[in-house]
Structure formats: structure tokens, C-alpha cells
Amino acid sequence: MAPPLSRIAPIVLAGSLMIIGSLLESCAHSTHTSSLKGGAPVLLDEDNPRAHGGTNPNAPYLMAAGSPQLVKRSETTTTASGPCESKDLAVTEIAAAVNGNYRAVKLAFDNEGITPCHIGGYPTISLLDKTGTPVANLVVDRVSESSISARLSQGPMQTSAAKPDAQVTIAPKGEAWFQIGWSTGQDCPVVSRISVTAPGATESFSVNHPLTVCEGRVQITTLRSDQGE
């Protein structure tokens, strides 16, 4: 005898629900496994910086604050110099000129130090005889460079008052020079050496240069340098 329909319907409905539930659970598990193995990757926050070694290779690296800047070189240069010291100087004769009975010699202070130094003005000179005694009654006139140049070219001797000292810089192995001019002739005092002292210094340098000085005077120019000219 067949069971009534009212008893079969609940059994069929329960069976259907169990089958559907199993299918849903299987789909959910499959979806989760796929997302971990071969499905679409989980999105990370790729817009924010990260430290090197993170899990997202596409994220930007953290950069140091600010941007690279050029550093200005110090204004201090080796051109800064102090006064020349006697221990770093030497005096040499670098040229001579003759015009009739007028003579001129060019002497230079050489910088034998390792740094630049500055010097300026008129050196102090003394004319010494063969015993090293200063020759008496000789006047030293401070003149311009053009005065001696004019005398050497047979022009009239031009005298000029001393001007403010012009400082010149002497590089290592460089020089600053000046000229001494005088008239020569017979029966005039004989000079064996020229003693030279740098402006503002106390130590003297001796240059062997025999000369005969007439008229009782010599001319001397201020120091100058040819460097950079």
C-alpha cells in the first residue's frame, strides 16, 4: 500500500536541502583554495610607501626626505696672504741697464716660502764699501719708475714725491722688484755692495755689485710685480 503524499513530501524536501548545502560548501571551499593558489591575488595597499624587503614588489620604496643639493665651495682661497717675512725672502739681481754715465740695476725680492705673501712700498738701501761700512754723504731719492726710465732714455730726470705704498702679492717662487739708478764717473766714491731691507722688516740682504756713485745720490723706485700683468 503506497504511503500518503503528505509523508513523502517532507522527506524529499529534507533530502534536497542536504544536497544543496553540500554543493554550496564545496563551492565555497573551491573558491577559497583558488584565491590562494591560482586565482586573482589579494589586493594590497600599493599606494603607500614601504620599506625595502616588503611583500609587494610593485610598491614604491621609502625615499630620504628632501632632494640632493649642491654644496657651495668655501670662499676661502689660497690667494689670502700675510705680510712677507724676511725668513721667506731672498734678494737677487735680475737686470741692469746703461745709458752714457747713467746706470740702473733691478733687484728683486724672491718669495721662497710655500704660501703667497704681500709686500709694498720703498725698500731701504745702504751702499757699503769693501769693509762693509756705509758710504757717507750719499742721499737716497725715492722716485717713480718713469723717472729712471727717462734718465735711461737720455731724457730729463723727473723727481716725484713718495706715494702711498702699493701692496703687491708674491706667489711662491714669485718676485717683486725695484730699481736703483745712479750716475757714475771717475774720482767718485766706490761701492762694493748694496744692503737691502724689505719695507717694514729689520733683516738686511747684501748684494755684491761694485759701482761708482757720483753726484752724491742714488734713486730708488717702489716695489712692483709683473705677475698677472
KOLDREN-378771 format. One record per atom (N, C-alpha, C, O, CB): residue in one letter; x, y, z. Coordinates in steps of 0.02 Angstrom, whole numbers, padded with zeros to 5 digits, always signed. Glycine has a CB too. Example, Ala and Ser with C-alpha at 12.3 -4.5 7.8 and 13.67 -1.06 7.14 Angstrom:
! KOLDREN-378771
A+00660-00284+00390 A+00615-00225+00390 A+00660-00165+00390 A+00712-00166+00423 A+00565-00224+00452 S+00642-00112+00354 S+00684-00053+00357 S+00645+00002+00394 S+00670+00057+00402 S+00704-00030+00286 
//
This chain:
! KOLDREN-378771
M+00043-00059+00000 M+00000+00000+00000 M+00045+00061+00000 M+00087+00066+00044 M-00049+00000+00061 A+00038+00107-00047 A+00081+00167-00055 A+00069+00215+00002 A+00012+00225+00024 A+00067+00203-00122 P+00126+00247+00026 P+00117+00295+00081 P+00082+00357+00057 P+00083+00372-00003 P+00185+00313+00112 P+00051+00390+00101 P+00017+00452+00081 P+00067+00505+00058 P+00124+00506+00082 P-00027+00479+00139 L+00046+00550+00013 L+00089+00604-00014 L+00110+00651+00041 L+00165+00680+00037 L+00053+00643-00069 S+00070+00660+00092 S+00088+00707+00146 S+00150+00684+00184 S+00184+00726+00214 S+00030+00715+00194 R+00166+00618+00184 R+00226+00593+00219 R+00286+00594+00174 R+00342+00602+00199 R+00213+00523+00245 I+00279+00586+00108 I+00336+00585+00061 I+00365+00655+00050 I+00426+00662+00045 I+00315+00556-00008 A+00325+00705+00048 A+00348+00774+00033 A+00401+00799+00083 A+00452+00826+00061 A+00289+00823+00033 P+00391+00792+00147 P+00444+00815+00194 P+00509+00779+00185 P+00562+00809+00193 P+00420+00808+00266 I+00507+00715+00169 I+00568+00676+00160 I+00606+00701+00100 I+00667+00709+00103 I+00554+00601+00153 V+00571+00713+00044 V+00604+00737-00017 V+00633+00806-00006 V+00689+00820-00028 V+00553+00740-00076 L+00597+00849+00028 L+00622+00917+00041 L+00684+00917+00084 L+00731+00955+00072 L+00568+00959+00076 A+00686+00874+00134 A+00746+00870+00177 A+00805+00846+00138 A+00861+00871+00147 A+00733+00825+00237 G+00794+00796+00095 G+00850+00771+00054 G+00876+00824+00007 G+00937+00830-00003 G+00828+00710+00014 S+00832+00862-00022 S+00853+00915-00068 S+00895+00968-00032 S+00946+00991-00058 S+00792+00949-00101 L+00873+00985+00026 L+00911+01036+00065 L+00980+01012+00082 L+01027+01051+00081 L+00873+01055+00129 M+00988+00949+00098 M+01053+00922+00115 M+01100+00923+00055 M+01159+00939+00061 M+01047+00851+00143 I+01072+00905-00003 I+01113+00905-00065 I+01136+00976-00082 I+01194+00988-00098 I+01074+00875-00124 I+01089+01023-00079 I+01106+01093-00095 I+01158+01120-00046 I+01204+01155-00067 I+01042+01138-00092 G+01151+01105+00019 G+01200+01129+00068 G+01270+01102+00054 G+01319+01139+00060 G+01180+01109+00138 S+01274+01038+00035 S+01339+01009+00019 S+01371+01042-00041 S+01432+01055-00042 S+01333+00934+00006 L+01329+01056-00091 L+01355+01090-00151 L+01381+01160-00135 L+01435+01179-00160 L+01300+01094-00205 L+01346+01198-00096 L+01367+01266-00077 L+01432+01264-00038 L+01477+01305-00051 L+01313+01301-00034 E+01439+01218+00009 E+01501+01212+00049 E+01560+01195+00004 E+01615+01221+00014 E+01494+01160+00104 S+01549+01150-00045 S+01602+01130-00091 S+01624+01188-00134 S+01684+01198-00146 S+01580+01072-00135 C+01576+01228-00158 C+01592+01287-00200 C+01631+01338-00160 C+01680+01367-00185 C+01529+01319-00228 A+01610+01350-00098 A+01645+01399-00056 A+01716+01378-00044 A+01761+01420-00048 A+01609+01408+00010 H+01730+01314-00030 H+01797+01289-00018 H+01839+01294-00080 H+01898+01312-00077 H+01795+01217+00006 S+01809+01278-00138 S+01845+01282-00201 S+01865+01354-00217 S+01920+01366-00241 S+01803+01254-00259 T+01821+01400-00204 T+01835+01471-00217 T+01891+01495-00173 T+01936+01531-00196 T+01772+01515-00206 H+01891+01477-00109 H+01943+01498-00062 H+02011+01469-00083 H+02061+01505-00081 H+01926+01476+00010 T+02013+01406-00103 T+02075+01374-00123 T+02102+01406-00187 T+02162+01417-00194 T+02065+01300-00134 S+02057+01422-00233 S+02078+01454-00296 S+02108+01522-00284 S+02156+01542-00317 S+02020+01460-00344 S+02079+01559-00238 S+02105+01627-00225 S+02175+01625-00196 S+02213+01672-00205 S+02058+01664-00177 L+02193+01570-00162 L+02259+01565-00132 L+02310+01538-00181 L+02369+01554-00176 L+02257+01523-00071 K+02288+01495-00229 K+02335+01462-00272 K+02340+01494-00340 K+02393+01518-00360 K+02316+01390-00280 G+02284+01497-00378 G+02290+01521-00447 G+02241+01574-00465 G+02238+01594-00523 G+02282+01465-00494 G+02202+01598-00418 G+02152+01648-00433 G+02181+01718-00431 G+02242+01727-00431 G+02095+01642-00386 A+02138+01768-00430 A+02159+01838-00428 A+02193+01851-00362 A+02166+01832-00310 A+02099+01885-00438 P+02253+01885-00361 P+02288+01898-00298 P+02250+01946-00254 P+02211+01987-00277 P+02357+01927-00312 V+02263+01938-00191 V+02231+01983-00142 V+02262+02052-00151 V+02323+02058-00152 V+02241+01957-00069 L+02223+02104-00156 L+02247+02172-00166 L+02279+02198-00102 L+02252+02190-00048 L+02190+02218-00188 L+02338+02228-00109 L+02371+02259-00052 L+02369+02335-00061 L+02351+02360-00114 L+02444+02235-00046 D+02387+02370-00008 D+02388+02443-00011 D+02452+02465-00047 D+02503+02477-00015 D+02384+02475+00060 E+02449+02470-00114 E+02508+02485-00154 E+02521+02559-00161 E+02572+02579-00189 E+02501+02454-00222 D+02477+02601-00136 D+02485+02673-00145 D+02529+02704-00091 D+02551+02761-00098 D+02418+02707-00144 N+02543+02667-00039 N+02583+02695+00015 N+02655+02670+00010 N+02666+02614-00012 N+02554+02677+00084 P+02703+02711+00030 P+02774+02689+00028 P+02785+02630+00074 P+02747+02620+00121 P+02821+02747+00047 R+02836+02591+00059 R+02852+02534+00101 R+02927+02531+00111 R+02965+02562+00072 R+02826+02469+00071 A+02948+02497+00159 A+03019+02485+00171 A+03043+02431+00124 A+03005+02386+00105 A+03033+02467+00245 H+03108+02434+00105 H+03136+02383+00061 H+03132+02314+00093 H+03147+02306+00152 H+03210+02400+00044 G+03110+02264+00053 G+03103+02196+00080 G+03032+02178+00096 G+03021+02125+00126 G+03145+02189+00140 G+02982+02220+00078 G+02912+02204+00091 G+02887+02150+00045 G+02925+02124+00005 G+02870+02265+00085 T+02823+02134+00051 T+02794+02079+00012 T+02768+02101-00055 T+02755+02059-00099 T+02739+02046+00050 N+02761+02166-00066 N+02734+02191-00129 N+02789+02219-00172 N+02815+02273-00157 N+02679+02244-00117 P+02809+02185-00226 P+02866+02209-00267 P+02849+02271-00308 P+02894+02304-00334 P+02890+02156-00313 N+02784+02287-00313 N+02765+02345-00354 N+02758+02409-00314 N+02748+02463-00343 N+02700+02331-00389 A+02763+02405-00249 A+02753+02465-00208 A+02816+02508-00210 A+02871+02482-00215 A+02736+02446-00136 P+02808+02575-00206 P+02868+02620-00207 P+02909+02613-00144 P+02883+02595-00091 P+02846+02693-00216 Y+02974+02627-00151 Y+03019+02625-00094 Y+03015+02689-00054 Y+02996+02741-00081 Y+03091+02612-00116 L+03032+02686+00009 L+03037+02747+00050 L+03098+02786+00029 L+03152+02757+00022 L+03041+02729+00126 M+03092+02851+00017 M+03147+02894-00003 M+03165+02941+00054 M+03123+02958+00096 M+03128+02935-00067 A+03229+02961+00056 A+03250+03009+00107 A+03215+03075+00096 A+03201+03094+00040 A+03327+03018+00107 A+03201+03109+00150 A+03167+03174+00146 A+03212+03224+00110 A+03273+03224+00118 A+03149+03200+00216 G+03180+03267+00071 G+03218+03319+00035 G+03246+03292-00030 G+03233+03235-00049 G+03275+03345+00078 S+03283+03334-00064 S+03313+03315-00128 S+03387+03333-00128 S+03407+03376-00089 S+03276+03351-00188 P+03428+03301-00171 P+03501+03316-00172 P+03513+03389-00188 P+03479+03418-00231 P+03536+03272-00224 Q+03561+03420-00155 Q+03578+03490-00166 Q+03653+03498-00174 Q+03692+03461-00143 Q+03552+03533-00108 L+03673+03547-00215 L+03743+03562-00224 L+03768+03601-00163 L+03735+03645-00138 L+03755+03603-00288 V+03828+03583-00140 V+03858+03617-00084 V+03906+03670-00110 V+03951+03654-00148 V+03895+03567-00038 K+03896+03732-00089 K+03938+03787-00113 K+04008+03780-00085 K+04018+03769-00026 K+03907+03854-00093 R+04057+03788-00130 R+04127+03784-00109 R+04145+03844-00065 R+04119+03899-00074 R+04174+03782-00170 S+04188+03832-00018 S+04208+03885+00028 S+04239+03943-00010 S+04276+03933-00058 S+04257+03858+00079 E+04224+04004+00014 E+04251+04063-00018 E+04325+04072-00002 E+04359+04111-00036 E+04212+04125+00005 T+04349+04037+00048 T+04419+04044+00066 T+04464+04013+00014 T+04454+03955-00005 T+04432+04012+00135 T+04513+04050-00011 T+04560+04026-00061 T+04631+04036-00038 T+04644+04071+00011 T+04548+04060-00128 T+04677+04005-00076 T+04747+04010-00059 T+04776+04077-00076 T+04834+04092-00063 T+04785+03958-00094 T+04731+04121-00107 T+04757+04186-00125 T+04764+04232-00064 T+04799+04282-00067 T+04712+04219-00177 A+04730+04215-00008 A+04737+04255+00052 A+04810+04252+00074 A+04840+04198+00077 A+04690+04230+00107 S+04838+04310+00091 S+04909+04312+00107 S+04922+04360+00164 S+04884+04407+00176 S+04951+04331+00045 G+04977+04347+00199 G+05000+04391+00252 G+05062+04428+00229 G+05087+04417+00174 G+05014+04352+00316 P+05088+04472+00271 P+05149+04508+00253 P+05208+04460+00242 P+05213+04409+00275 P+05167+04559+00308 C+05251+04478+00196 C+05311+04437+00183 C+05358+04441+00243 C+05371+04495+00269 C+05347+04459+00118 E+05385+04385+00263 E+05433+04382+00318 E+05503+04373+00289 E+05513+04339+00239 E+05415+04325+00368 S+05551+04403+00323 S+05620+04401+00298 S+05645+04330+00289 S+05684+04316+00243 S+05666+04438+00346 K+05623+04284+00333 K+05648+04215+00328 K+05626+04180+00264 K+05656+04131+00244 K+05623+04175+00388 D+05574+04207+00231 D+05549+04176+00169 D+05573+04214+00107 D+05555+04196+00051 D+05473+04174+00170 L+05614+04265+00116 L+05635+04307+00060 L+05709+04297+00043 L+05749+04277+00085 L+05621+04380+00075 A+05725+04313-00018 A+05794+04317-00041 A+05796+04375-00090 A+05745+04393-00119 A+05819+04250-00075 V+05855+04405-00100 V+05862+04461-00146 V+05912+04442-00200 V+05967+04417-00186 V+05886+04525-00109 T+05892+04453-00262 T+05935+04438-00319 T+05936+04496-00368 T+05889+04536-00371 T+05913+04373-00354 E+05989+04499-00408 E+05993+04548-00462 E+05966+04516-00525 E+05989+04462-00545 E+06066+04574-00472 I+05917+04548-00557 I+05885+04516-00615 I+05896+04554-00680 I+05882+04527-00734 I+05810+04510-00602 A+05921+04616-00677 A+05933+04654-00739 A+05975+04715-00724 A+05981+04737-00667 A+05865+04675-00773 A+06004+04742-00778 A+06044+04804-00772 A+06038+04842-00837 A+06025+04813-00890 A+06119+04788-00755 A+06047+04908-00834 A+06041+04950-00894 A+06092+05006-00890 A+06111+05028-00836 A+05969+04979-00901 V+06115+05028-00949 V+06166+05080-00953 V+06146+05131-01007 V+06122+05112-01060 V+06236+05050-00969 N+06156+05195-00991 N+06147+05247-01042 N+06198+05303-01026 N+06187+05344-00983 N+06073+05275-01041 G+06253+05302-01064 G+06306+05351-01051 G+06336+05339-00983 G+06360+05285-00968 G+06279+05422-01055 N+06335+05392-00941 N+06363+05384-00874 N+06309+05369-00822 N+06320+05371-00762 N+06400+05448-00854 Y+06249+05352-00847 Y+06195+05335-00801 Y+06186+05259-00800 Y+06188+05226-00851 Y+06128+05370-00821 R+06177+05232-00740 R+06170+05160-00729 R+06105+05146-00690 R+06081+05187-00651 R+06231+05132-00692 A+06080+05087-00702 A+06022+05064-00663 A+06027+04988-00654 A+06050+04953-00699 A+05954+05083-00698 V+06006+04965-00597 V+06006+04894-00583 V+05937+04876-00555 V+05908+04915-00517 V+06063+04874-00533 K+05912+04819-00574 K+05846+04796-00550 K+05858+04739-00501 K+05889+04688-00519 K+05800+04774-00609 L+05833+04747-00441 L+05839+04695-00389 L+05769+04669-00372 L+05719+04705-00380 L+05873+04724-00325 A+05766+04607-00351 A+05701+04576-00336 A+05702+04540-00270 A+05752+04509-00251 A+05681+04528-00392 F+05646+04545-00235 F+05634+04503-00176 F+05599+04439-00201 F+05545+04442-00230 F+05590+04541-00122 D+05630+04382-00188 D+05602+04318-00209 D+05566+04285-00149 D+05593+04283-00094 D+05657+04270-00236 N+05506+04261-00162 N+05469+04225-00110 N+05489+04152-00112 N+05469+04115-00157 N+05392+04234-00119 E+05528+04131-00063 E+05549+04061-00058 E+05507+04020-00010 E+05522+03963+00005 E+05622+04058-00037 G+05452+04051+00014 G+05406+04015+00058 G+05358+03972+00018 G+05363+03968-00044 G+05368+04064+00101 I+05312+03940+00053 I+05264+03895+00020 I+05195+03926+00013 I+05150+03895-00014 I+05259+03830+00059 T+05186+03988+00038 T+05122+04022+00032 T+05132+04092+00004 T+05187+04119+00011 T+05086+04025+00100 P+05081+04121-00028 P+05088+04189-00052 P+05097+04238+00006 P+05076+04224+00062 P+05026+04209-00094 C+05128+04294-00008 C+05135+04347+00042 C+05132+04414+00006 C+05141+04417-00055 C+05202+04339+00083 H+05119+04468+00043 H+05115+04533+00011 H+05167+04580+00040 H+05188+04575+00097 H+05046+04562+00020 I+05187+04626-00003 I+05240+04674+00013 I+05227+04736-00028 I+05195+04732-00080 I+05312+04644-00002 G+05252+04792-00006 G+05240+04854-00044 G+05279+04912-00017 G+05301+04912+00041 G+05167+04870-00045 G+05287+04962-00059 G+05322+05023-00038 G+05393+05024-00062 G+05413+04987-00107 G+05320+05030+00036 Y+05433+05068-00031 Y+05503+05076-00049 Y+05547+05035-00001 Y+05541+05042+00059 Y+05524+05150-00047 P+05591+04994-00029 P+05640+04960+00015 P+05689+05012+00043 P+05693+05069+00020 P+05679+04905-00025 T+05726+04991+00094 T+05779+05032+00122 T+05846+05005+00097 T+05858+04944+00099 T+05777+05032+00201 I+05889+05050+00072 I+05954+05027+00047 I+06010+05065+00081 I+06002+05123+00102 I+05958+05034-00029 S+06067+05032+00085 S+06130+05064+00106 S+06185+05041+00058 S+06186+04984+00037 S+06148+05046+00181 L+06229+05087+00042 L+06286+05070-00002 L+06348+05061+00041 L+06367+05106+00078 L+06297+05126-00057 L+06379+05003+00035 L+06434+04984+00078 L+06500+04983+00040 L+06503+04964-00018 L+06421+04916+00110 D+06554+05003+00074 D+06620+04998+00043 D+06648+04927+00054 D+06612+04884+00079 D+06669+05052+00072 K+06710+04916+00035 K+06738+04848+00038 K+06746+04823+00110 K+06753+04762+00120 K+06804+04847+00004 T+06745+04867+00159 T+06749+04845+00229 T+06679+04834+00259 T+06674+04814+00317 T+06787+04897+00271 G+06627+04847+00221 G+06559+04839+00247 G+06533+04901+00281 G+06480+04899+00313 G+06556+04782+00294 T+06569+04957+00276 T+06548+05020+00308 T+06505+05060+00259 T+06524+05067+00201 T+06609+05061+00331 P+06447+05086+00282 P+06406+05126+00237 P+06445+05186+00210 P+06480+05220+00247 P+06342+05150+00273 V+06438+05199+00145 V+06470+05256+00114 V+06434+05320+00137 V+06373+05326+00131 V+06469+05250+00036 A+06474+05366+00164 A+06444+05427+00192 A+06423+05476+00138 A+06445+05473+00081 A+06494+05461+00240 N+06379+05521+00159 N+06358+05578+00118 N+06325+05557+00052 N+06331+05592+00002 N+06418+05621+00102 L+06290+05501+00052 L+06250+05480-00006 L+06175+05488+00011 L+06151+05464+00062 L+06266+05407-00026 V+06140+05523-00034 V+06068+05535-00024 V+06029+05485-00067 V+06046+05473-00125 V+06049+05609-00043 V+05977+05456-00038 V+05934+05410-00075 V+05869+05446-00091 V+05831+05463-00046 V+05921+05344-00033 D+05856+05456-00156 D+05795+05488-00178 D+05743+05435-00197 D+05758+05388-00234 D+05809+05535-00238 R+05683+05443-00171 R+05628+05399-00190 R+05594+05428-00252 R+05566+05483-00249 R+05577+05390-00131 V+05596+05391-00306 V+05569+05417-00369 V+05522+05365-00399 V+05514+05310-00374 V+05627+05433-00419 S+05490+05386-00455 S+05445+05341-00490 S+05484+05300-00542 S+05541+05316-00558 S+05388+05381-00524 E+05451+05249-00567 E+05482+05207-00618 E+05496+05248-00681 E+05546+05237-00715 E+05437+05148-00635 S+05451+05295-00697 S+05460+05336-00757 S+05521+05382-00751 S+05550+05401-00801 S+05398+05378-00770 S+05540+05400-00690 S+05598+05443-00681 S+05662+05408-00704 S+05702+05438-00740 S+05605+05464-00606 I+05672+05347-00684 I+05731+05310-00705 I+05727+05292-00779 I+05778+05294-00814 I+05739+05246-00662 S+05668+05276-00804 S+05660+05261-00875 S+05678+05321-00917 S+05710+05314-00970 S+05588+05238-00890 A+05659+05381-00895 A+05675+05441-00932 A+05751+05454-00933 A+05779+05474-00984 A+05639+05502-00902 R+05783+05441-00877 R+05855+05452-00873 R+05892+05402-00918 R+05942+05419-00949 R+05880+05445-00800 L+05867+05341-00921 L+05899+05291-00963 L+05888+05306-01038 L+05927+05284-01080 L+05871+05222-00946 S+05836+05343-01054 S+05823+05361-01124 S+05848+05431-01140 S+05827+05462-01188 S+05749+05356-01140 Q+05894+05457-01097 Q+05926+05522-01106 Q+05876+05580-01098 Q+05889+05635-01122 Q+05958+05527-01174 G+05821+05567-01065 G+05775+05622-01050 G+05793+05654-00985 G+05837+05630-00949 G+05704+05596-01048 P+05760+05709-00968 P+05774+05742-00904 P+05752+05700-00845 P+05702+05665-00848 P+05739+05811-00902 M+05791+05704-00791 M+05774+05667-00731 M+05711+05696-00700 M+05708+05756-00687 M+05833+05667-00681 Q+05662+05654-00687 Q+05600+05676-00657 Q+05597+05652-00585 Q+05605+05593-00571 Q+05539+05649-00697 T+05587+05698-00540 T+05580+05680-00469 T+05506+05681-00451 T+05468+05721-00477 T+05621+05728-00424 S+05487+05638-00405 S+05418+05636-00382 S+05417+05617-00309 S+05458+05579-00284 S+05376+05585-00424 A+05367+05645-00275 A+05361+05631-00204 A+05338+05559-00194 A+05305+05530-00237 A+05312+05680-00170 A+05356+05532-00136 A+05335+05463-00121 A+05259+05459-00116 A+05227+05502-00087 A+05367+05439-00055 K+05231+05408-00145 K+05159+05396-00144 K+05142+05343-00093 K+05186+05307-00069 K+05133+05376-00215 P+05077+05338-00075 P+05059+05284-00028 P+05081+05216-00053 P+05080+05202-00113 P+04983+05283-00017 D+05103+05175-00007 D+05129+05109-00026 D+05076+05068-00062 D+05020+05061-00037 D+05154+05072+00036 A+05094+05040-00119 A+05050+04994-00156 A+05072+04923-00140 A+05128+04904-00154 A+05053+05009-00232 Q+05027+04884-00112 Q+05043+04816-00094 Q+05040+04771-00155 Q+04994+04776-00196 Q+04996+04791-00039 V+05088+04727-00162 V+05088+04677-00215 V+05093+04608-00182 V+05125+04601-00130 V+05146+04688-00266 T+05062+04559-00213 T+05064+04491-00187 T+05115+04450-00225 T+05117+04450-00286 T+04994+04457-00192 I+05157+04416-00187 I+05208+04373-00218 I+05189+04300-00206 I+05185+04278-00149 I+05280+04388-00189 A+05177+04264-00260 A+05162+04193-00255 A+05227+04155-00237 A+05281+04181-00247 A+05132+04166-00321 P+05221+04094-00211 P+05281+04054-00200 P+05322+04048-00264 P+05295+04034-00318 P+05263+03983-00175 K+05386+04060-00259 K+05434+04061-00315 K+05425+04123-00359 K+05456+04129-00411 K+05425+03998-00358 G+05382+04169-00338 G+05373+04232-00375 G+05419+04286-00348 G+05460+04274-00303 G+05301+04255-00371 E+05412+04347-00375 E+05457+04401-00356 E+05422+04469-00360 E+05374+04478-00397 E+05520+04401-00400 A+05448+04516-00322 A+05429+04587-00327 A+05495+04626-00334 A+05541+04616-00295 A+05387+04611-00264 W+05497+04671-00384 W+05562+04703-00399 W+05559+04778-00392 W+05505+04809-00389 W+05583+04685-00470 F+05618+04808-00390 F+05626+04881-00388 F+05691+04898-00423 F+05731+04853-00437 F+05625+04909-00314 Q+05702+04962-00437 Q+05762+04983-00472 Q+05802+05034-00431 Q+05774+05073-00392 Q+05745+05013-00540 I+05867+05032-00441 I+05912+05082-00412 I+05949+05114-00471 I+05977+05080-00514 I+05963+05049-00360 G+05950+05180-00473 G+05985+05216-00526 G+06036+05265-00497 G+06026+05291-00442 G+05935+05254-00570 W+06091+05277-00533 W+06143+05322-00510 W+06186+05345-00570 W+06185+05314-00623 W+06187+05288-00457 S+06222+05399-00559 S+06270+05423-00609 S+06340+05400-00588 S+06357+05401-00529 S+06267+05501-00615 T+06380+05381-00637 T+06447+05356-00624 T+06499+05400-00657 T+06482+05441-00700 T+06454+05283-00648 G+06561+05392-00638 G+06617+05431-00666 G+06680+05418-00627 G+06682+05376-00581 G+06600+05506-00667 Q+06732+05455-00644 Q+06796+05447-00610 Q+06797+05490-00546 Q+06761+05539-00538 Q+06854+05468-00657 D+06842+05467-00501 D+06854+05503-00438 D+06790+05511-00397 D+06780+05562-00364 D+06885+05572-00453 C+06747+05462-00399 C+06685+05462-00359 C+06688+05404-00310 C+06725+05356-00321 C+06621+05456-00405 P+06651+05407-00256 P+06652+05354-00206 P+06637+05286-00237 P+06592+05279-00279 P+06602+05368-00151 V+06675+05235-00216 V+06667+05167-00241 V+06626+05126-00191 V+06639+05125-00132 V+06736+05133-00254 V+06576+05092-00218 V+06532+05050-00176 V+06544+04977-00196 V+06548+04960-00255 V+06456+05069-00186 S+06551+04934-00146 S+06562+04863-00159 S+06498+04822-00156 S+06489+04775-00195 S+06612+04835-00109 R+06454+04839-00110 R+06393+04800-00101 R+06334+04846-00088 R+06341+04903-00065 R+06401+04750-00044 I+06275+04819-00102 I+06212+04855-00087 I+06176+04815-00033 I+06161+04756-00041 I+06168+04863-00152 S+06161+04849+00022 S+06122+04818+00076 S+06049+04837+00067 S+06032+04895+00060 S+06148+04841+00147 V+06006+04786+00066 V+05934+04797+00051 V+05892+04769+00108 V+05904+04713+00132 V+05914+04764-00016 T+05843+04808+00130 T+05796+04787+00182 T+05726+04796+00155 T+05709+04849+00128 T+05807+04827+00248 A+05684+04745+00163 A+05615+04748+00139 A+05575+04798+00181 A+05590+04808+00240 A+05581+04678+00143 P+05525+04830+00152 P+05483+04877+00190 P+05453+04845+00252 P+05424+04791+00249 P+05426+04904+00146 G+05462+04878+00308 G+05434+04853+00371 G+05474+04798+00404 G+05454+04773+00456 G+05367+04829+00360 A+05531+04779+00375 A+05572+04725+00402 A+05635+04753+00435 A+05650+04812+00426 A+05590+04673+00347 T+05671+04712+00471 T+05733+04733+00503 T+05794+04695+00477 T+05850+04719+00483 T+05728+04724+00578 E+05782+04636+00447 E+05838+04597+00421 E+05859+04622+00353 E+05817+04635+00310 E+05820+04522+00417 S+05924+04629+00343 S+05951+04655+00280 S+05981+04600+00237 S+06004+04548+00262 S+06004+04708+00294 F+05981+04611+00172 F+06011+04566+00123 F+06066+04604+00087 F+06060+04663+00072 F+05958+04539+00072 S+06121+04569+00074 S+06178+04601+00042 S+06186+04576-00030 S+06185+04515-00042 S+06243+04587+00082 V+06193+04622-00077 V+06201+04605-00147 V+06269+04631-00170 V+06284+04691-00165 V+06143+04635-00191 N+06311+04586-00194 N+06377+04606-00219 N+06370+04639-00287 N+06355+04606-00337 N+06425+04545-00223 H+06380+04704-00289 H+06375+04741-00352 H+06420+04803-00347 H+06396+04856-00324 H+06300+04760-00368 P+06482+04798-00368 P+06526+04857-00365 P+06500+04913-00411 P+06479+04900-00467 P+06598+04837-00386 L+06502+04973-00386 L+06481+05031-00426 L+06515+05094-00400 L+06534+05098-00342 L+06404+05038-00424 T+06521+05142-00444 T+06548+05208-00426 T+06492+05259-00430 T+06460+05266-00482 T+06608+05228-00474 V+06481+05294-00376 V+06423+05339-00371 V+06447+05411-00371 V+06485+05432-00327 V+06381+05324-00308 C+06424+05449-00419 C+06439+05521-00422 C+06376+05561-00404 C+06321+05533-00397 C+06465+05540-00493 E+06385+05625-00397 E+06331+05672-00381 E+06305+05662-00310 E+06260+05698-00288 E+06273+05663-00430 G+06333+05614-00274 G+06315+05606-00203 G+06244+05581-00191 G+06217+05591-00137 G+06325+05670-00169 R+06214+05549-00240 R+06146+05524-00230 R+06130+05465-00276 R+06162+05456-00327 R+06096+05580-00242 V+06080+05425-00255 V+06053+05370-00295 V+05977+05377-00295 V+05948+05409-00251 V+06076+05301-00267 Q+05946+05347-00343 Q+05873+05346-00348 Q+05847+05275-00337 Q+05879+05226-00357 Q+05849+05374-00416 I+05789+05270-00306 I+05760+05205-00293 I+05685+05208-00307 I+05652+05258-00292 I+05773+05182-00220 T+05658+05154-00336 T+05587+05152-00352 T+05549+05108-00302 T+05580+05070-00263 T+05575+05127-00424 T+05484+05112-00304 T+05442+05070-00262 T+05440+04999-00290 T+05458+04987-00347 T+05371+05099-00255 L+05417+04953-00249 L+05412+04883-00269 L+05352+04873-00316 L+05301+04906-00308 L+05406+04838-00208 R+05360+04829-00363 R+05305+04810-00407 R+05316+04737-00429 R+05370+04709-00421 R+05300+04857-00468 S+05263+04709-00458 S+05267+04639-00481 S+05238+04634-00551 S+05190+04669-00569 S+05229+04592-00433 D+05268+04590-00591 D+05244+04579-00659 D+05193+04522-00662 D+05165+04509-00715 D+05302+04562-00705 Q+05180+04490-00606 Q+05133+04434-00606 Q+05063+04458-00620 Q+05039+04506-00588 Q+05136+04396-00538 G+05029+04426-00667 G+04960+04443-00684 G+04955+04501-00732 G+04899+04520-00750 G+04922+04460-00623 E+05012+04530-00754 E+05008+04585-00800 E+05010+04559-00871 E+05008+04598-00918 E+05066+04634-00788 
//
